[in-house]
């Protein structure tokens, strides 16, 4: 596992990881992060982030229950916020492995303190370093067994995210699952673009993308029904209850701890689960 030297923490400079914690109601952030989160409270980014996180939890449940996946990687994992990916995966399979990846200094401090023993792992590798990322995954995962990679609420912070994801996809084994979410400016362009500009003014680049660009990023993955959709609309069957008994689609709903975004509303995000298949790949691997 690769580990980079720690960087100094600047409590006066907001960061994506600490802002994400503030959006989700976590406690691991500083006053500037909270001030920025409050400034964005009326934008559509905040509910998009929250619903994207809930989608990711449901996706982990689904892949665990229906596709026998017991190896999960979360790229750009952020600061821990219960229930985490490993909490959900281990409820389905106590030996499930989880690798968290994030280069943020505060996240790395949490990761080293909390995720230092199998079957939970952490590395602070830069996710734009595809070769090292795949090496880190191969160091702790069985690359011949089902594997899911979660990229949720991460691509928006990366200017060349399409190229970064393509570089990773080129190195993933056939059959790899991808759990993906991305904020979009298609539904509420003024709100989302204003929020993105607010973030840029404090030194945080933010890149909401449209459906066509997101679809192109996922072109090599065969998407599960219903395809690319707002995160609160996946799966299309609504909740019957919140007590963990699940509903007609067989999903246990362990992560449904708070009310979801109303299905009748639009949401400034897209989400999908896809699997890397030979027939969708460009060229030979």
Residue pairs with C-beta under 8 A, 6 or more apart in sequence:
1 121
1 123
1 136
1 139
1 140
2 123
2 124
2 125
2 132
2 135
2 136
3 123
3 124
4 103
4 124
4 125
4 126
6 105
6 108
6 109
7 105
8 105
9 105
9 106
11 30
11 31
11 32
12 30
12 32
13 32
13 202
13 203
14 30
14 32
14 33
14 36
14 202
14 203
14 204
15 33
15 104
15 106
15 204
16 78
16 104
16 157
16 204
17 78
17 79
17 102
17 104
17 106
17 107
18 28
18 29
18 30
18 33
18 79
18 104
18 106
19 29
19 33
19 36
19 37
19 204
20 49
20 78
20 79
20 153
21 27
21 28
21 29
21 33
21 78
21 79
21 81
22 29
22 33
22 34
22 36
22 37
23 37
23 40
23 45
23 46
23 49
23 50
24 49
24 50
24 53
24 81
26 79
26 81
28 79
28 80
28 106
28 110
29 37
29 79
32 202
36 198
36 199
36 202
37 46
39 198
40 46
40 195
40 198
40 199
43 191
43 192
43 194
43 195
44 187
44 188
44 191
44 192
44 195
44 267
44 268
45 183
45 191
45 192
45 195
45 268
47 261
47 267
47 268
48 183
48 231
48 267
48 268
48 269
49 153
49 183
49 269
50 261
51 230
51 231
51 232
51 260
51 261
51 267
51 269
52 152
52 153
52 181
52 183
52 231
52 269
52 271
53 81
53 152
53 153
54 231
54 232
54 255
54 256
54 258
54 260
55 152
55 181
55 231
55 232
55 234
55 271
56 85
56 150
56 152
56 179
56 181
57 83
57 85
57 88
57 254
57 255
58 234
58 235
58 251
58 253
58 255
58 256
59 148
59 150
59 179
59 234
59 271
59 273
60 72
60 85
60 88
60 89
60 148
60 150
60 179
60 255
61 88
61 92
61 251
61 252
61 253
61 254
61 255
62 235
62 251
62 273
63 69
63 146
63 148
63 177
63 179
63 273
64 70
64 88
64 89
64 91
64 92
64 93
64 96
65 92
65 250
65 251
65 252
66 250
67 146
67 177
68 146
69 146
69 147
69 148
69 177
70 89
70 92
70 93
70 95
70 96
70 97
70 145
70 146
71 96
71 97
71 98
71 141
71 142
71 145
71 146
71 147
71 148
72 85
72 86
72 89
72 96
72 97
72 98
72 99
72 147
72 148
72 149
72 150
73 98
73 99
73 100
73 101
73 137
73 141
73 147
73 148
73 149
73 150
74 85
74 98
74 99
74 100
74 101
74 149
74 150
74 152
75 101
75 102
75 127
75 133
75 149
75 150
75 151
75 154
75 168
76 101
76 102
76 127
76 151
76 152
76 153
76 154
76 157
77 85
77 100
77 101
77 102
77 107
77 111
78 102
78 104
78 107
78 153
79 106
79 107
79 110
80 110
80 114
83 254
83 255
83 257
84 98
85 98
85 100
85 150
86 96
86 98
86 119
86 120
88 254
88 255
89 96
89 98
90 96
90 98
90 119
91 252
91 254
95 119
96 119
97 118
97 119
97 120
97 121
97 140
97 141
98 119
98 120
98 121
99 121
99 122
99 123
99 136
99 137
99 140
99 141
100 111
100 115
100 120
100 121
100 122
100 123
101 122
101 123
101 124
101 125
101 127
101 133
101 136
102 108
102 111
102 122
102 124
102 127
103 124
103 125
103 126
103 127
104 124
107 124
108 122
108 124
111 122
111 123
111 124
112 122
114 120
114 122
115 121
115 122
116 122
118 140
121 140
123 136
125 132
125 133
125 136
126 132
127 133
127 154
127 158
127 164
127 168
128 158
128 160
128 164
128 167
130 164
130 167
130 168
130 170
130 171
131 171
133 168
134 168
134 171
134 172
137 143
137 147
141 147
143 173
144 173
146 175
146 177
147 172
147 173
147 175
147 176
147 177
148 176
148 177
148 178
148 179
149 168
149 172
149 176
149 177
149 178
149 179
150 179
150 180
151 165
151 178
151 179
151 180
151 181
152 179
152 180
152 181
152 271
153 181
153 183
154 161
155 161
155 164
155 165
155 180
155 182
155 207
155 209
155 217
156 182
156 183
156 206
156 207
156 208
156 209
157 204
157 205
157 206
157 207
158 164
158 207
159 205
159 207
161 207
161 209
161 217
162 213
162 216
162 217
165 217
166 217
169 178
169 220
169 221
169 276
170 285
172 276
173 276
174 276
174 277
174 278
174 281
174 285
175 275
175 276
175 277
176 275
176 276
177 273
177 274
177 275
177 276
178 218
178 221
178 272
178 273
178 274
178 275
178 276
179 273
180 217
180 218
180 271
180 272
180 273
180 274
181 231
181 269
181 270
181 271
182 208
182 209
182 214
182 217
182 269
182 270
182 271
183 192
183 208
183 209
183 268
183 269
184 192
184 208
184 209
184 210
184 211
184 214
184 268
184 269
184 270
185 192
185 193
185 196
185 208
185 209
185 210
185 268
186 210
186 211
186 268
187 266
187 267
187 268
188 266
188 268
191 268
192 208
192 268
193 208
195 206
196 206
196 207
196 208
199 205
199 206
200 206
208 268
209 217
211 228
211 270
214 228
214 270
215 228
218 228
218 272
218 274
219 280
220 276
220 277
220 280
220 281
220 282
221 272
221 274
221 275
221 276
221 277
221 280
222 274
222 275
222 276
222 277
222 280
223 272
223 273
223 274
224 272
224 273
224 274
224 275
226 233
226 234
226 235
226 236
227 272
228 270
228 271
228 272
229 236
229 270
229 271
229 272
230 266
230 267
230 269
230 270
230 271
231 267
231 269
231 270
231 271
232 260
232 261
232 262
232 263
232 265
232 267
233 263
234 271
234 272
234 273
235 249
235 251
237 247
237 248
237 249
238 247
238 263
239 247
239 253
239 256
239 260
240 246
240 247
240 248
241 247
241 253
242 253
242 256
242 257
244 252
244 253
244 254
245 253
246 252
246 253
247 253
261 267
